[in-house]
Amino acid sequence: QQQVKQSPQSLIVQKGGISIINCAYENTAFDYFPWYQQFPGKGPALLIAIRPDVSEKKEGRFTISFNKSAKQFSLHIMDSQPGDSATYFCAARNNNAGNMLTFGGGTRLMVKP
Amino acid sequence: ETGVTQSPTHLIKTRGQQVTLRCSSQSGHNTVSWYQQALGQGPQFIFQYYREEENGRGNFPPRFSGLQFPNYSSELNVNALELDDSALYLCASSLDRTEQYFGPGTRLTVT
């Protein structure tokens, strides 16, 4: 019930292309869905987040699409750049369980110049 | 505005020993959460402190314990270290249990 499944595990995209990462969840108690970007040797950095009453949120080149009925959400990175090469984690917050974040397994993105 | 800081950066301990990791929350934040991130995996929630009280706990044994101080900084203590405790330990701070901002982590190696 607490799992968040993330795919793909790794992704290679050409510079200028669109990177798409998908996540699915089961627990309907999740009420907030952030995405984090992590570079090697660093802590995760909050990228963008969405609440389930919104179907899409866009910030710059990053867009979250949210499908509440399917319990799925995705991150789209438009005009992908080599500097976007990092590991991306989706997460879900259960406000009934100490505000804990449950993370997906991560997607290692490589953007080729 | 100062971000989340953690100390030490790296630590090597022997199996059976005890370790204390420290976290200073971002200015103005009153909530601290601790996560364990094994190599190649997503972070796993250990526990959260809100205004000096434990506010939730993940699936970790009691030998993982913590504290939050009046200035909202926090400690994570791990007793009887096991080899599987080797991981990156992340601290995240937030204001009133909202968006969580992570520190750089402490890399713990247990030999």
Boltz contact constraints between the chains, C-beta under 6 A:
constraints:
  - contact:
      token1: [A, 42]
      token2: [B, 104]
      max_distance: 6.0
  - contact:
      token1: [A, 43]
      token2: [B, 90]
      max_distance: 6.0
  - contact:
      token1: [A, 43]
      token2: [B, 102]
      max_distance: 6.0
  - contact:
      token1: [A, 43]
      token2: [B, 103]
      max_distance: 6.0
  - contact:
      token1: [A, 43]
      token2: [B, 104]
      max_distance: 6.0
  - contact:
      token1: [A, 43]
      token2: [B, 105]
      max_distance: 6.0
  - contact:
      token1: [A, 44]
      token2: [B, 102]
      max_distance: 6.0
  - contact:
      token1: [A, 89]
      token2: [B, 42]
      max_distance: 6.0
  - contact:
      token1: [A, 97]
      token2: [B, 56]
      max_distance: 6.0
  - contact:
      token1: [A, 98]
      token2: [B, 48]
      max_distance: 6.0
  - contact:
      token1: [A, 98]
      token2: [B, 55]
      max_distance: 6.0
  - contact:
      token1: [A, 98]
      token2: [B, 56]
      max_distance: 6.0
  - contact:
      token1: [A, 99]
      token2: [B, 48]
      max_distance: 6.0
  - contact:
      token1: [A, 99]
      token2: [B, 97]
      max_distance: 6.0
  - contact:
      token1: [A, 100]
      token2: [B, 45]
      max_distance: 6.0
  - contact:
      token1: [A, 100]
      token2: [B, 56]
      max_distance: 6.0
  - contact:
      token1: [A, 103]
      token2: [B, 42]
      max_distance: 6.0
  - contact:
      token1: [A, 103]
      token2: [B, 43]
      max_distance: 6.0
  - contact:
      token1: [A, 104]
      token2: [B, 42]
      max_distance: 6.0
  - contact:
      token1: [A, 105]
      token2: [B, 42]
      max_distance: 6.0
  - contact:
      token1: [A, 106]
      token2: [B, 42]
      max_distance: 6.0
